[in-house]
């Protein structure tokens, strides 16, 4: 018999709110939260699970004004812990100059932290930037990006601004920037969590521990709040090397998923996503319904899977249980994205992709974003299940906080 996960978790939050809060407080006291994160969720009705966790969030422009206010309060708390006497912060963004929506994210992030009482500047990693550059964002507003200068163990801008804290909004796919290595100032998140080193398999290994502990404490089947996965390395998609491991991983995850489907009376066929074990922007992702799909992959798909952001070779992958989405926005498939600051959910939005279906990755060309109910500005409810909680944001927030806790633990496991 199928169980609807949103009402199940909502009932736990309604009846055991103080216990849930205390559970998270105790664990974040042991492993302090990272400054921020965004978590992609997939909700099938029966289960809901984080499927990606980004530690250099790039969509603050998509959250509501109320969410931005909550983010500011959480940043105030987090930065006071990182630098109790600090008041100056440097954001290091991506090197994008033409992605206007990303630049609007940077502008909003600056405003959120300024509202927390900090002076904020933007310092660029562009090697050929000799003087400040003004960039226009998607809303027509301007942001000023400045070249960085390092003196001994301290970083600052060319005009003499020396921050107390450096906040990375650059995912470091190509490596840790040498100008930021071994600084005296705190760098958050740590450079070691850049995509040049971080792995999704490490994150989901930590998440499995966190989800299992939460599920045991609150009497929930842990499968209902996580996606099964398997990792493979030493892959060369161009040369077809290592694909046997991927194919076996696909069949293993599908077998385990079918067992859970039988337990919950789910009649549809399971599927998986094969994803690059590092990186973001929805690159290096494909779906499969059998190991044979991997072994019979055509040249075009192998080429797509071979290279990810900034030309990095994709040599490691995870095979992740596919969680179909039942959420709909104006009839189009959607998935929740939750934004967290200091480990707590502050807001979020739905990613919608016209023309893509319930089994597809929505983080692809054609995606757009629309606000979700966040218990302050209720506007949208997930469609597809009459038993859904009226406003699922607090349930989404619990899943996001579990992922944020796992991300904090990645540094210590």
C-alpha positions as CSV (number, residue, x, y, z in Angstrom):
1,X,0.0,0.0,0.0
2,X,1.4,3.4,-1.0
3,X,2.2,6.0,1.6
4,X,2.0,9.7,0.8
5,X,5.3,11.2,2.1
6,X,4.3,14.8,2.5
7,X,1.4,14.2,4.9
8,X,3.6,11.7,6.8
9,X,6.4,14.1,7.4
10,X,4.0,17.0,8.0
11,X,2.3,15.0,10.7
12,X,5.7,14.4,12.4
13,X,6.5,18.1,12.2
14,X,3.0,19.0,13.6
15,X,3.2,16.5,16.5
16,X,6.9,16.6,17.3
17,X,8.1,20.0,16.2
18,X,10.2,20.7,19.3
19,X,11.9,17.2,19.0
20,X,12.7,17.8,15.4
21,X,14.2,21.2,16.1
22,X,16.3,19.8,19.0
23,X,17.5,16.9,16.8
24,X,18.9,19.4,14.2
25,X,20.3,21.8,16.8
26,X,22.2,19.0,18.5
27,X,23.8,17.8,15.3
28,X,24.6,21.2,13.9
29,X,26.3,21.9,17.3
30,X,28.5,18.9,16.6
31,X,29.1,19.8,13.0
32,X,28.5,23.5,12.3
33,X,26.6,24.3,9.1
34,X,28.2,25.7,6.0
35,X,27.2,29.3,5.0
36,X,24.7,28.3,2.4
37,X,23.4,25.6,0.1
38,X,20.7,24.9,-2.4
39,X,19.1,21.5,-2.6
40,X,17.3,20.0,-5.6
41,X,14.5,17.7,-4.4
42,X,12.4,15.2,-6.3
43,X,9.0,14.3,-5.0
44,X,7.1,11.2,-6.4
45,X,4.2,11.3,-4.0
46,X,5.4,8.1,-2.2
47,X,8.9,9.5,-1.5
48,X,10.9,12.7,-1.5
49,X,14.6,12.9,-1.8
50,X,17.5,15.3,-2.3
51,X,19.2,14.6,-5.6
52,X,21.7,17.4,-5.8
53,X,23.2,19.7,-3.2
54,X,25.1,22.9,-4.4
55,X,27.3,24.6,-1.9
56,X,27.9,27.8,-4.0
57,X,24.2,28.7,-4.6
58,X,23.5,30.7,-7.7
59,X,19.8,31.5,-7.6
60,X,19.2,33.9,-4.7
61,X,17.4,36.1,-7.2
62,X,14.7,33.5,-7.5
63,X,13.6,33.4,-3.9
64,X,10.9,35.6,-2.4
65,X,11.4,38.9,-0.6
66,X,10.4,37.3,2.7
67,X,12.9,34.5,2.0
68,X,15.6,37.1,1.4
69,X,14.8,38.6,4.8
70,X,15.1,35.3,6.5
71,X,18.4,34.6,4.7
72,X,19.7,37.9,6.0
73,X,18.9,37.0,9.6
74,X,20.6,33.6,9.1
75,X,23.7,35.1,7.6
76,X,23.9,37.5,10.6
77,X,24.0,34.4,12.8
78,X,26.5,32.5,10.7
79,X,28.9,35.3,10.1
80,X,28.9,36.2,13.8
81,X,30.1,32.7,14.5
82,X,32.8,32.8,11.7
83,X,34.1,36.3,12.6
84,X,32.6,37.8,15.8
85,X,34.2,41.2,15.3
86,X,34.1,41.2,11.5
87,X,32.1,43.7,9.4
88,X,33.7,43.5,5.9
89,X,33.0,40.6,3.5
90,X,34.3,39.9,0.0
91,X,32.3,37.7,-2.3
92,X,34.3,35.9,-5.0
93,X,31.8,35.1,-7.9
94,X,32.0,33.0,-11.0
95,X,33.8,34.6,-13.9
96,X,30.6,34.9,-15.9
97,X,30.2,38.3,-17.5
98,X,27.3,37.4,-19.9
99,X,25.1,35.3,-17.7
100,X,22.8,38.1,-16.7
101,X,20.6,35.9,-14.4
102,X,23.7,34.7,-12.5
103,X,24.8,38.4,-12.1
104,X,21.4,39.2,-10.7
105,X,21.9,36.4,-8.2
106,X,25.2,38.1,-7.1
107,X,23.5,41.4,-6.8
108,X,20.7,39.9,-4.6
109,X,23.3,38.0,-2.5
110,X,25.2,41.3,-1.9
111,X,22.0,42.9,-0.7
112,X,21.1,40.1,1.6
113,X,24.4,40.2,3.4
114,X,24.4,44.0,3.5
115,X,21.1,43.8,5.2
116,X,22.8,41.6,7.8
117,X,25.0,44.6,8.7
118,X,28.1,43.8,6.6
119,X,30.0,45.9,4.1
120,X,30.3,43.8,0.9
121,X,32.5,44.0,-2.2
122,X,33.0,41.7,-5.2
123,X,36.4,40.4,-6.1
124,X,37.0,38.7,-9.4
125,X,39.3,35.8,-10.2
126,X,39.6,36.9,-13.9
127,X,43.4,36.9,-14.4
128,X,43.3,39.7,-17.0
129,X,41.2,42.1,-14.9
130,X,43.3,45.2,-14.1
131,X,40.6,47.6,-13.0
132,X,37.1,47.6,-11.7
133,X,34.4,46.5,-14.1
134,X,30.7,47.3,-14.0
135,X,28.3,44.6,-15.2
136,X,24.6,44.9,-15.9
137,X,22.3,42.2,-14.5
138,X,19.1,40.7,-15.8
139,X,17.0,43.4,-14.1
140,X,19.1,46.2,-15.6
141,X,20.9,46.9,-12.3
142,X,24.7,47.3,-12.1
143,X,27.2,45.4,-10.0
144,X,30.9,46.4,-9.6
145,X,33.5,43.6,-9.8
146,X,37.1,44.5,-8.7
147,X,40.5,42.8,-9.3
148,X,42.0,41.1,-6.3
149,X,45.4,41.7,-4.7
150,X,47.2,39.6,-2.2
151,X,49.8,40.8,0.3
152,X,51.4,38.1,2.4
153,X,48.5,36.0,3.8
154,X,45.7,38.5,3.3
155,X,43.5,39.1,0.3
156,X,41.7,42.3,-0.7
157,X,40.7,44.5,-3.7
158,X,43.1,46.6,-5.6
159,X,41.7,49.8,-4.1
160,X,42.5,48.7,-0.5
161,X,39.4,46.9,0.8
162,X,40.5,44.1,3.1
163,X,37.7,41.8,4.2
164,X,37.3,40.0,7.5
165,X,35.6,37.0,5.7
166,X,35.8,35.7,2.1
167,X,32.6,34.1,0.8
168,X,33.0,31.9,-2.3
169,X,30.2,32.0,-4.9
170,X,32.5,30.2,-7.4
171,X,32.3,26.4,-7.5
172,X,36.0,26.0,-8.4
173,X,35.5,23.3,-11.0
174,X,39.0,24.0,-12.4
175,X,40.8,24.0,-9.0
176,X,41.4,26.0,-5.9
177,X,42.5,29.5,-7.0
178,X,46.2,29.9,-5.9
179,X,45.6,33.5,-4.8
180,X,43.1,32.3,-2.1
181,X,45.1,29.3,-0.8
182,X,46.4,29.5,2.9
183,X,44.8,32.9,3.6
184,X,44.8,34.3,7.1
185,X,41.1,35.4,6.6
186,X,38.4,32.7,6.8
187,X,37.2,31.4,3.4
188,X,33.7,30.0,3.4
189,X,32.8,27.4,2.2
190,X,36.3,26.0,2.4
191,X,38.3,25.8,-0.8
192,X,38.4,22.0,-0.3
193,X,34.7,21.8,-1.0
194,X,35.1,23.1,-4.6
195,X,34.1,20.7,-7.4
196,X,37.7,20.1,-8.3
197,X,37.8,17.9,-5.2
198,X,34.3,17.4,-3.8
199,X,32.3,14.4,-5.0
200,X,28.6,13.7,-5.0
201,X,29.3,10.2,-3.9
202,X,30.9,11.7,-0.7
203,X,27.9,13.9,-0.2
204,X,25.4,11.1,-0.6
205,X,27.4,8.8,1.6
206,X,27.2,11.4,4.4
207,X,23.5,12.0,3.6
208,X,22.7,8.3,4.0
209,X,24.1,8.4,7.5
210,X,22.1,11.5,8.4
211,X,18.9,10.2,6.7
212,X,19.1,6.8,8.4
213,X,19.6,8.5,11.8
214,X,16.6,10.8,11.3
215,X,14.4,8.0,10.0
216,X,15.2,5.8,13.0
217,X,14.5,8.6,15.4
218,X,11.1,9.5,13.9
219,X,10.1,6.0,12.7
220,X,10.2,6.5,8.9
221,X,11.5,4.1,6.3
222,X,14.8,5.8,5.2
223,X,14.1,4.9,1.6
224,X,11.3,7.4,1.6
225,X,13.7,10.3,2.2
226,X,16.7,9.3,0.0
227,X,17.6,8.0,-3.4
228,X,19.6,4.8,-3.8
229,X,23.0,5.2,-5.6
230,X,26.2,3.6,-6.8
231,X,29.5,5.1,-7.7
232,X,31.9,4.2,-10.5
233,X,35.4,5.6,-11.3
234,X,38.0,5.3,-14.0
235,X,35.6,6.0,-16.8
236,X,36.4,7.2,-20.3
237,X,33.2,7.7,-22.2
238,X,35.0,8.5,-25.5
239,X,37.0,5.3,-25.4
240,X,34.2,3.2,-23.8
241,X,36.4,2.4,-20.9
242,X,34.8,1.5,-17.5
243,X,31.3,1.3,-18.9
244,X,30.9,-2.2,-17.6
245,X,31.0,-0.9,-14.0
246,X,28.4,1.7,-14.9
247,X,26.1,-0.9,-16.5
248,X,26.4,-3.2,-13.4
249,X,25.7,-0.2,-11.2
250,X,22.6,0.6,-13.1
251,X,21.3,-3.0,-12.8
252,X,22.1,-3.0,-9.1
253,X,20.2,0.2,-8.3
254,X,17.3,-0.9,-10.5
255,X,17.1,-4.2,-8.6
256,X,17.1,-2.6,-5.2
257,X,14.5,0.0,-6.4
258,X,12.2,-2.8,-7.7
259,X,12.2,-4.4,-4.3
260,X,11.0,-1.2,-2.7
261,X,8.5,-0.6,-5.5
262,X,7.0,-4.1,-4.7
263,X,6.9,-3.2,-1.0
264,X,5.0,0.0,-1.6
265,X,2.8,-1.3,-4.5
266,X,4.3,0.9,-7.1
267,X,3.5,-0.5,-10.5
268,X,5.7,1.7,-12.8
269,X,9.2,0.6,-13.9
270,X,12.1,2.1,-12.1
271,X,14.9,4.1,-13.9
272,X,18.1,5.8,-13.0
273,X,20.1,8.9,-13.7
274,X,23.8,8.6,-14.5
275,X,25.5,11.7,-13.3
276,X,29.0,13.2,-13.2
277,X,30.3,12.6,-9.7
278,X,31.5,16.2,-9.6
279,X,30.2,19.4,-11.1
280,X,26.9,21.2,-11.6
281,X,24.9,23.1,-14.3
282,X,23.1,19.9,-15.2
283,X,26.0,18.7,-17.3
284,X,27.1,15.1,-17.7
285,X,23.6,13.6,-17.0
286,X,21.7,10.8,-18.7
287,X,18.9,8.4,-17.9
288,X,18.9,4.6,-18.2
289,X,16.4,1.8,-17.6
290,X,18.9,-1.1,-17.9
291,X,22.6,-1.8,-17.9
292,X,22.3,-2.5,-21.7
293,X,21.4,1.2,-22.2
294,X,25.0,2.0,-21.0
295,X,26.7,-0.6,-23.1
296,X,24.8,0.4,-26.2
297,X,25.3,4.2,-25.7
298,X,25.7,6.0,-29.0
299,X,28.6,8.3,-29.9
300,X,26.6,11.5,-29.4
301,X,25.6,10.5,-25.8
302,X,29.1,9.4,-25.0
303,X,30.4,12.8,-26.2
304,X,27.8,14.6,-24.0
305,X,28.8,12.5,-21.0
306,X,32.6,12.9,-21.6
307,X,33.0,16.6,-20.7
308,X,31.5,18.8,-18.1
309,X,31.8,22.5,-17.0
310,X,35.0,24.3,-18.1
311,X,36.0,21.3,-20.3
312,X,36.8,19.0,-17.3
313,X,36.8,15.4,-18.2
314,X,34.0,13.3,-16.6
315,X,35.9,10.2,-15.3
316,X,33.7,9.4,-12.3
317,X,29.9,9.0,-12.1
318,X,27.2,8.1,-9.8
319,X,24.2,5.9,-10.7
320,X,21.2,7.5,-8.8
321,X,17.7,6.1,-8.4
322,X,15.3,8.2,-10.5
323,X,12.6,9.8,-8.5
324,X,9.7,10.7,-10.8
325,X,8.2,14.1,-10.1
326,X,4.5,14.5,-9.4
327,X,4.7,18.3,-8.9
328,X,3.1,20.3,-11.6
329,X,3.1,24.1,-12.3
330,X,0.5,25.1,-14.9
331,X,0.5,21.5,-16.2
332,X,4.3,21.3,-16.6
333,X,6.6,19.1,-14.6
334,X,8.4,20.8,-11.7
335,X,10.8,20.1,-8.9
336,X,11.4,22.0,-5.6
337,X,14.7,23.7,-5.0
338,X,15.3,24.7,-1.3
339,X,17.7,27.5,-0.3
340,X,19.4,27.2,3.1
341,X,21.6,29.6,5.1
342,X,23.4,28.3,8.2
343,X,21.7,24.9,7.7
344,X,18.2,26.2,7.9
345,X,15.7,26.6,5.1
346,X,15.0,30.2,4.2
347,X,13.0,29.9,1.0
348,X,13.0,28.3,-2.4
349,X,11.3,28.0,-5.8
350,X,10.2,25.4,-8.3
351,X,12.3,24.6,-11.3
352,X,9.9,24.0,-14.3
353,X,10.9,22.8,-17.7
354,X,8.3,23.0,-20.5
355,X,8.3,19.9,-22.6
356,X,10.1,17.7,-20.1
357,X,8.3,15.0,-18.3
358,X,8.0,13.4,-14.9
359,X,11.0,11.1,-15.5
360,X,13.3,13.7,-17.0
361,X,16.0,15.9,-15.6
362,X,14.6,19.4,-15.4
363,X,17.9,21.1,-14.9
364,X,18.4,21.5,-18.6
365,X,17.9,23.9,-21.4
366,X,14.5,25.5,-21.2
367,X,14.2,25.5,-17.4
368,X,12.6,28.4,-15.7
369,X,11.8,29.2,-12.0
370,X,8.7,30.2,-10.2
371,X,8.1,30.9,-6.5
372,X,6.7,28.3,-4.1
373,X,4.7,28.6,-0.9
374,X,7.1,29.4,1.9
375,X,4.5,29.8,4.7
376,X,4.8,33.6,4.4
377,X,3.8,34.2,0.8
378,X,1.6,31.1,0.0
379,X,1.1,31.0,-3.8
380,X,1.7,27.5,-5.1
381,X,0.9,24.0,-3.9
382,X,2.3,20.8,-5.5
383,X,-0.3,19.1,-7.7
384,X,-1.0,15.5,-8.2
385,X,-1.9,14.2,-4.7
386,X,-5.0,15.4,-2.9
387,X,-3.4,14.4,0.4
388,X,-0.5,16.8,0.1
389,X,0.1,19.2,3.0
390,X,-1.4,22.6,2.2
391,X,2.0,24.3,2.3
392,X,4.9,21.8,1.9
393,X,7.7,24.3,2.5
394,X,8.4,23.1,6.1
395,X,8.7,19.5,4.9
396,X,10.9,20.6,2.0
397,X,13.0,22.5,4.6
398,X,13.6,19.4,6.7
399,X,14.9,17.5,3.6
400,X,17.1,20.5,2.8
401,X,18.4,20.7,6.3
402,X,19.3,17.0,6.2
403,X,21.3,17.6,3.0
404,X,22.9,20.7,4.6
405,X,23.9,18.6,7.6
406,X,25.4,16.0,5.3
407,X,27.3,18.7,3.4
408,X,28.8,19.9,6.7
409,X,29.9,16.4,7.5
410,X,31.6,15.9,4.2
411,X,34.6,17.7,5.6
412,X,35.0,15.2,8.5
413,X,34.2,11.8,7.2
